[in-house]
Amino acid sequence: MSSLDSTMPVDDRHLVTYSSLMEDLDRAGIKKGDVVLVHTSLSALGFVVGAARTVIEAVLESVGHTGTVMMPTYSGELSNPAEWRYPPVRKEWIKTIRTEMQAYDPLKTPTRGMGAVAELFRHWPGAIRSSHPQSSFTAIGAQAEFLVGDHPLDIRFGLSSPLGKLREIDGTSLLLGAPPQTCSLYYLSQHELEDKLEVRKSTPMMIDGVKKWVDYRDIEYPNHWFNDVTRYLVDAGIVKKTLLGAADCYLLPARKTIASVVDWRRKQGV
Ligand SMILES: CC(C)(COP(=O)(O)OP(=O)(O)OC[C@H]1O[C@@H](n2cnc3c(N)ncnc32)[C@H](O)[C@@H]1OP(=O)(O)O)[C@@H](O)C(=O)NCCC(=O)NCCS
């Protein structure tokens, strides 16, 4: 078949370029000097010329050299295989998986479920990835060291975590085509509520050059209400919803969002 054959199906997705992304990010409200936690879905945007690289270049340029971009670079599989549910593994494999699983290495451990943009971002020149084996964040820019330089193992989304620090400096979170269900910022609200379910988790880490399974303290972070609260925040004018390429894009100011989420959760009892 010739490349000029008119019967060939053409790509009918929304065409997204670096230039169109810069315009859309400006319309979404991103400014020079902003500190922004970005969650992405590349395919939701349309056809992006240059794919993940273009998205990263545009977001970094939007905040400029005085700004900071952070992305989630979680590696949830560095967890106790006995607790895996999607899918569970055979009981007789568990001991072997624990023995063979590699310890967390911020340079080598891949992200899981974070998307192609976050996976490329962790390799970007100047990127700093936090030390949490399961729920690391990676940041680039003026506030990168402050945000991710010290990520406590206990209470991974707590007030001293990169999320807590994002709120401390009143950064924002941007969902770039990523569903509201993935908005990590909401986890912080759990720390403002009385109802916390403490849990113990474990993860493989290098301690003095030797891999060890290390226990840590955490709390449960329920997320079944994330979609509902997002609708409420948009309707209330707290979160700005725009289109970026073909995708819904949400901009959440950290402090105001968490304060409103806490109020909403108290009223809803969730
Ligand atoms: C899971 C999730 C990443 C899936 O989104 P996705 O768009 O399907 O996947 P990616 O962002 O990895 O993008 C890769 C896909 O983009 C598409 N793609 C490839 N090149 C592309 C281009 N130039 N332009 C646009 N899309 C392209 C392909 O479909 C590709 O999938 P494939 O590798 O299976 O072929 C997304 O739904 C999500 O949840 N994002 C947020 C994750 C997060 O931050 N979680 C944190 C807390 S839970």
The ligand as a Tripos MOL2 file, in Angstrom:
@<TRIPOS>MOLECULE
LIG
   48    50     1     0     0
SMALL
NO_CHARGES

@<TRIPOS>ATOM
      1 C1         -2.1700    5.2430   34.3590 C.3       1 LIG1
      2 C2         -1.9430    6.4370   33.4160 C.3       1 LIG1
      3 C3         -0.4970    6.8920   33.5030 C.3       1 LIG1
      4 C4         -2.2540    5.9440   32.0100 C.3       1 LIG1
      5 O1         -2.2140    7.0300   31.0910 O.3       1 LIG1
      6 P1         -1.8120    6.7580   29.5540 P.3       1 LIG1
      7 O2         -2.0090    8.0010   28.8310 O.co2     1 LIG1
      8 O3         -2.5660    5.5600   29.0850 O.co2     1 LIG1
      9 O4         -0.2940    6.3090   29.6130 O.3       1 LIG1
     10 P2          1.0250    7.1950   29.5930 P.3       1 LIG1
     11 O5          0.8120    8.5170   30.2230 O.co2     1 LIG1
     12 O6          2.0740    6.3120   30.1720 O.co2     1 LIG1
     13 O7          1.3360    7.4250   28.0930 O.3       1 LIG1
     14 C5          1.6930    6.3160   27.2640 C.3       1 LIG1
     15 C6          0.6590    6.1540   26.1910 C.3       1 LIG1
     16 O8          0.5490    7.3470   25.4500 O.3       1 LIG1
     17 C7          0.2560    7.0330   24.1010 C.3       1 LIG1
     18 N1          1.2390    7.7290   23.2780 N.ar      1 LIG1
     19 C8          2.4040    7.3120   22.7280 C.ar      1 LIG1
     20 N2          2.9700    8.3050   22.0350 N.ar      1 LIG1
     21 C9          2.1470    9.3620   22.1340 C.ar      1 LIG1
     22 C10         2.1700   10.6700   21.6170 C.ar      1 LIG1
     23 N3          3.1810   11.1000   20.8580 N.pl3     1 LIG1
     24 N4          1.1550   11.5000   21.9350 N.ar      1 LIG1
     25 C11         0.1310   11.0980   22.7110 C.ar      1 LIG1
     26 N5          0.0300    9.8300   23.2190 N.ar      1 LIG1
     27 C12         1.0440    8.9920   22.9330 C.ar      1 LIG1
     28 C13         0.3040    5.5470   23.9360 C.3       1 LIG1
     29 O9         -1.0390    5.0860   23.9910 O.3       1 LIG1
     30 C14         1.0330    5.1120   25.1670 C.3       1 LIG1
     31 O10         0.6040    3.8720   25.6320 O.3       1 LIG1
     32 P3          1.4580    2.5640   25.2230 P.3       1 LIG1
     33 O11         2.8490    2.8230   25.6600 O.co2     1 LIG1
     34 O12         0.7760    1.4790   25.9600 O.co2     1 LIG1
     35 O13         1.3470    2.4840   23.7470 O.co2     1 LIG1
     36 C15        -2.9070    7.6180   33.7770 C.3       1 LIG1
     37 O14        -4.2510    7.2400   33.5910 O.3       1 LIG1
     38 C16        -2.7570    8.0550   35.2110 C.2       1 LIG1
     39 O15        -3.3610    7.5070   36.1280 O.2       1 LIG1
     40 N6         -1.8910    9.0890   35.4300 N.am      1 LIG1
     41 C17        -1.5940    9.5880   36.7580 C.3       1 LIG1
     42 C18        -0.6700    8.6430   37.4900 C.3       1 LIG1
     43 C19        -0.2990    9.2190   38.8370 C.2       1 LIG1
     44 O16         0.2030   10.3240   38.9150 O.2       1 LIG1
     45 N7         -0.5540    8.4840   39.9280 N.am      1 LIG1
     46 C20        -0.1930    8.9730   41.2340 C.3       1 LIG1
     47 C21        -1.1070    8.6680   42.3310 C.3       1 LIG1
     48 S1         -2.1140    7.2510   42.1870 S.3       1 LIG1
@<TRIPOS>BOND
     1     1     2 1
     2     2     3 1
     3     2     4 1
     4     2    36 1
     5     4     5 1
     6     5     6 1
     7     6     7 2
     8     6     8 1
     9     6     9 1
    10     9    10 1
    11    10    11 2
    12    10    12 1
    13    10    13 1
    14    13    14 1
    15    14    15 1
    16    15    16 1
    17    15    30 1
    18    16    17 1
    19    17    18 1
    20    17    28 1
    21    18    19 ar
    22    18    27 ar
    23    19    20 ar
    24    20    21 ar
    25    21    22 ar
    26    21    27 ar
    27    22    23 1
    28    22    24 ar
    29    24    25 ar
    30    25    26 ar
    31    26    27 ar
    32    28    29 1
    33    28    30 1
    34    30    31 1
    35    31    32 1
    36    32    33 2
    37    32    34 1
    38    32    35 1
    39    36    37 1
    40    36    38 1
    41    38    39 2
    42    38    40 1
    43    40    41 1
    44    41    42 1
    45    42    43 1
    46    43    44 2
    47    43    45 1
    48    45    46 1
    49    46    47 1
    50    47    48 1
@<TRIPOS>SUBSTRUCTURE
     1 LIG1         1 GROUP 0 **** ****
